[in-house]
């Protein structure tokens, strides 16, 4: 299984591109991407979402 990261919506997208450039096997999403919680989602809801996707 690939290592997966979910970055905060306030981080510059450059972080994602640099992580993936250094290790293309990483899965890096940013809050607001199509397959993750939308921007503005409260942190407790994001944590619940992460728990559900880790199973």
Backbone as a ProteinNet text record, in pm:
[ID]
protein_1_A
[PRIMARY]
XXXXXXXXXXXXXXXXXXXXXXXXXXXXXXXXXXXXXXXXXXXXXXXXXXXXXXX
[TERTIARY]
83.9	0	89.2	54	129.9	103	200.6	180.1	89.1	-10.2	-106.7	-102.3	-107	-107.9	-231	-286.4	-394.7	-346.5	-324	-270.5	-382.4	-357.3	-452.6	-473.4	-591.6	-625.3	-543.3	-483.1	-406.4	-260.9	-218.1	-80.7	-68.3	43.7	72	78.2	10.9	13.1	153.4	250.5	388.3	436	386	424.2	388.9	268.2	227.3	318.9	341.6	422.8	565.3	619.9	756.1	761.1	661.2	656.6	649.1	560.5	542	663.2	725.7	845.6	956.4	968	1073.2	1039.5	909.7	867.2	734	737.9	616.4	515.8	556.9	464.5	371.6	400.3	315.1	180.9	78	-54.1	-75	-83.6	-95.4	-218.7	-311.8	-433.4	-436	-510.1	-528.9	-678.6	-714.9	-856	-913.8	-1024.8	-1086.9	-1071.9	-979.3	-969.9	-1101.2	-1124.1	-1251.1	-1281.3	-1181.6	-1207	-1181.9	-1177.4	-1156.5	-1258	-1264.1	-1359.2	-1338.4	-1447.9	-1437.9	-1369.9	-1324.2	-1265.2	-1367	-1318.7	-1406.6	-1458.7	-1427	-1471.5	-1400.1	-1474.3	-1409.8	-1314.5	-1208.3	-1106.7	-1163.5	-1256.5	-1309.6	-1374.5	-1441.4	-1502.4	-1395.5	-1287.8	-1177.7	-1115	-1096	-1039.5	-1130.5	-1260.7	-1355.3	-1344.9	-1334.7	-1320.9	-1192.7	-1082.8	-955.7	-966.7	-1032.9	-1051.5	-1124.7	-1224.3	-1303.6	-1227.9	-1129.3	-1055.1	-934.5	-901.6	-782.8	-813.3	-937	-975.6	-967.8
-117.8	0	125.3	221.1	346.4	433.5	514.3	611	720.3	757.9	859	979.3	1097.6	1222.1	1302	1371.1	1465.8	1600	1693.7	1824.5	1924.4	2015	2120.3	2211.1	2264.5	2350.7	2478.8	2516.8	2641.5	2624.8	2501.8	2480.3	2508.9	2560.8	2587.2	2453	2440.7	2315.8	2270.6	2359.9	2323.1	2209.5	2204.5	2095.5	1960.7	1951	1825.3	1790	1885.6	1855.3	1815.5	1878.3	1844	1706	1672.8	1539.7	1431	1449.3	1349.2	1345.2	1458.1	1460.2	1377.6	1387.2	1313.5	1166	1135.5	996	976.9	936.4	924	821.7	735.8	635.8	692.4	812.1	873.5	913.5	905.6	956.6	1081.2	1196.7	1323.4	1396.9	1421.5	1495.2	1621.4	1720.5	1845.4	1862.1	1907.3	1932.5	2017.2	1972.4	2041.6	1966	1867.5	1782.3	1704.3	1648	1580.7	1462.6	1387.2	1264.4	1276	1398.7	1422.5	1526.1	1551.9	1652.6	1789.2	1864.4	1996.8	2099.9	2207.8	2318.7	2369	2407.4	2459.3	2352.5	2226.2	2118.3	2131.6	2126	2136.1	2019.1	2045.6	1943.9	1815	1820.1	1693.9	1606.2	1667.4	1590.9	1531.2	1603	1552.3	1430.4	1437.4	1323.7	1201.4	1221.6	1110.3	1052.4	1138.3	1092.4	1009.5	1058.2	985.7	848.2	838.9	709.1	612.4	662	576.5	528.9	604.5	566.4	480.7	468.7	391.6	242.8	206.7	65.4	-14.9
0	0	0	-80.9	-89.7	33.3	69	176.2	122.7	203.7	161.6	254.6	195.1	270.5	232.1	330.6	306.7	360.5	269.7	308	333.6	424.5	456.9	335.6	325	211	207.1	318.7	323.7	283	262.5	217.3	68	31.3	-109	-184.2	-298.7	-376.4	-417.6	-406.1	-437.3	-347.3	-224.3	-134.1	-194.8	-252.4	-313.9	-430.1	-518	-635.5	-596.7	-493.1	-450.4	-385	-304.1	-243	-349.8	-445.9	-551.2	-644.2	-665.6	-749.6	-685.6	-555.7	-484.7	-466.3	-458.3	-442.9	-516.1	-641.6	-722.8	-670.7	-578.5	-525.6	-417.8	-369.2	-267.6	-327.3	-245.5	-282.8	-198.1	-262.3	-190.2	-241.1	-150.1	-181.9	-96.7	-143.9	-69.7	-46.3	73.5	103.3	-10.5	-64.4	-177.6	-308	-313.6	-432.3	-446.3	-562	-589.8	-498.2	-457.9	-383.7	-233.1	-181.1	-37.6	10.5	141.8	190.5	124.1	111.2	47.2	137.3	75.4	150.5	252.1	368.1	472.9	567.2	541	628.8	763.2	873.4	1005	1030.3	1104.9	1133.1	1191.6	1288.8	1341.8	1233.8	1137.1	1027.5	936	915.4	833.4	901.1	1032.1	1104.9	1095.2	1105.2	1090.2	949.8	848.6	710.6	695.1	754.7	746.1	810.9	924.1	989.3	897.9	827.3	738.9	617.4	571.8	452.7	484.5	613.1	650.6	669	657.1	678.9	553.1
[MASK]
+++++++++++++++++++++++++++++++++++++++++++++++++++++++

